[in-house]
Amino acid sequence: MNGRWKGGRTRHKAGYLMIWAPDHPRAGKSQYVFEHIIVMEQLLGRYMLPEESVHHRNGVKDDNRPENLELWTRPQPAGIRASDAVAWAHEILARYAGYRDTSNNAHGLP
């Protein structure tokens, strides 16, 4: 075994921590996945959707404590029909039913 092996953990050039997870849907050629993605998926109990992302509340890219992570989702594009917006809102409410926001923000989900 290589003396520099750190148990499948490395640092991305942008400062994010990455975990070796070759079977993960987001694993690319390197077979690594960002640690903050894996932590959020553990909190959710499922893989994240393509339109979801993780935000580090304090801006520290390697601080992947659950209380420092927020789940973000991209909103519907501007200029949609009102009926489509209502349908999208129902879908979002159903998708995140029971999700507990780990942050202290006032606009978090219930």
N, C-alpha and C positions, 0 to 999 in steps of 0.2 A: 504494500500500500504506500502511496506517495506520502511523504512526511508533511506536505502542506495540505493534505485532505482535511477539511473542516466539517465533515459529516454532511456533505451535500449542500452547503450554504456558501454563497458568494455575494460579492457586492457589484451591482451594476455600475457602469461608468457615470450614471446620473446620481448615484448615491443611495439607491434603493437596495434593500436586501433581497436576495433571490434564493429559492429553495429548489433542490433537484427533485423534480416530480415528472418523470418521463411519460407517465400515463395520463397526465392532466390535460384537459381539452385546450388549455391556453399555452401549453408547452410548445415551444418552437424547436428549431434545429438544436439549440443548446440544451434542451430538455429541462430548463429551469423556468420557474414561475415566480413572480413577485410575491414576497412573503405577505405583504398587506392584502393581497388578493386571497391567499389561502386562509389567513386569519378571519377575514370577513366571511368567506364561505363557511368556515366552521361556525361562526356566529349565526349565519342564516340557515345552516343545515342543508345547503344545496350549492350547486355551482352558480356563480354570478352570470347574469344575462349579458349579452353583448352591449346593450345600452346602459349598463350599470358600471360605475367606477367607484373607487375608494379615494377619499380625501383625508389627508393628514391634518387634523385640526391645528396642531401647533407648527406645522410647516417642516417638521423634522422628518426627513424621508426614511430614516431607519428606526423610528419610534412606532412600532407596530402593536403597541398595547391596545386592546379593544376599546378602551375609553378615549383613545386618541384618533380612532378611525370613524369616519362617517360614510354611510352608503349614499351615493348620489346616483340619480338617474337623469337621462336626457329627456327634456320635455318634448311634447309633440311640436312639430314645426308651426310657425306662425301662419295664419291664413287658412286654417282648416274650417270645415263646416261645424256649426255648433253641435249638430247631432254626433259628428265624429269625435268632438272634444268630450262630450258627455260619455260616449262609449269608452273612450280612452281613460277617462277619470274612473269609471267603474272597474276597468281592467287593473289600473294601478292600485285602487283600494283593495281589490280582491288579492292581488299579488302580494301586498305587504300587510295583510291582515295578521295581527299578532306580532309583527316585528317591533322589537323594543329598541329605540334609539339609544346608543351608548353615550351620546354627547350631552352637553348641558344646554344646547341651543333651544330657543323658544319655538322654532318652527319644525322641530323633529316630529316624527311619526309617533303615534300613541304607544 
